[in-house]
Amino acid sequence: MTYNLSEDYDQLYELLCQGFTAVGFVDYSLYGNNVNTSRDVVKIHRYASFDIRVSARGIQYGGVDLYWKAIVSDEKPIFIRECRRMNLKFIQP
């Protein structure tokens, strides 16, 4: 089975703001470097303003949290930066 994977983070953000949940894939390393990276399937969901989580099985790989609300007025640029950091690709609806 094949999936159409996307890195259109603007589209993903709009889908999340409309209440949708997405499935995606992220890169991670247990050693904190780019040498031994692995991929994991993740759930991407926006629970509220400044509460976007990219997670799997209780592990949060990234997202946007309330910490940022005191620093910036717009969560979207932070979300896009996080997506790039994780090399997130999501299944195109």
For each residue, the residues with C-beta under 8 A, 3 or more apart:
1:
2:
3: 91 92
4: 91 92
5: 24 25 89 90 91 92
6: 11 12 89 90 91 92
7: 83 88 89
8: 11 12
9: 12 13 79 80 83 84 88
10: 13 14 80
11: 6 8 14 15
12: 6 8 9 15 16 22 44 83 90
13: 9 10 16 17 76 79 80
14: 10 11 17 18
15: 11 12 18 20 22 93
16: 12 13 19 20 21 22 44 45 46 52
17: 13 14 46
18: 14 15
19: 16 46
20: 15 16 93
21: 16 43 44 45
22: 12 15 16 43 44 45 90 91 93
23: 41 42 43 44 90 91
24: 5 41 42 44 54 88 89 90 91
25: 5 39 40 41 42 88 89 90
26: 39 40 42 54 61 62 86 87 88
27: 37 38 39 86 87
28: 37 38 39 40 61 86
29: 32 33 34 35 36 37 38
30: 36 38
31: 35 36
32: 29
33: 29 36
34: 29 37
35: 29 31
36: 29 30 31 33
37: 27 28 29 34
38: 27 28 29 30
39: 25 26 27 28
40: 25 26 28 56 59 61
41: 23 24 25 56
42: 23 24 25 26 54 55 56 61 88
43: 21 22 23 53 54 55 56
44: 12 16 21 22 23 24 52 53 54 88 90
45: 16 21 22 52 53
46: 16 17 19 51 52
47: 51 52 53
48: 51
49: 69 75
50: 64 65 66 68 69 75
51: 46 47 48 63 64 65 66
52: 16 44 45 46 47 63 64 75 79
53: 43 44 45 47 60 63
54: 24 26 42 43 44 60 61 62 63 82 83 86 88
55: 42 43 58 59 60 61 63
56: 40 41 42 43 59 61
57:
58: 55
59: 40 55 56
60: 53 54 55 63
61: 26 28 40 42 54 55 56 86
62: 26 54 82 83 85 86 88
63: 51 52 53 54 55 60 79 82
64: 50 51 52 68 75 78 79 82
65: 50 51 68
66: 50 51 69 70
67: 70 71
68: 50 64 65 71 72 75 78
69: 49 50 66 72 75
70: 66 67
71: 67 68
72: 68 69 75 77 78
73:
74: 77 78
75: 49 50 52 64 68 69 72 78 79
76: 13 79 80
77: 72 74 80 81
78: 64 68 72 74 75 81 82
79: 9 13 52 63 64 75 76 82 83
80: 9 10 13 76 77 83 84
81: 77 78 84 85
82: 54 62 63 64 78 79 85 86 88
83: 7 9 12 54 62 79 80 86 88
84: 9 80 81 87 88
85: 62 81 82
86: 26 27 28 54 61 62 82 83
87: 26 27 84
88: 7 9 24 25 26 42 44 54 62 82 83 84
89: 5 6 7 24 25
90: 5 6 12 22 23 24 25 44
91: 3 4 5 6 22 23 24
92: 3 4 5 6
93: 15 20 22
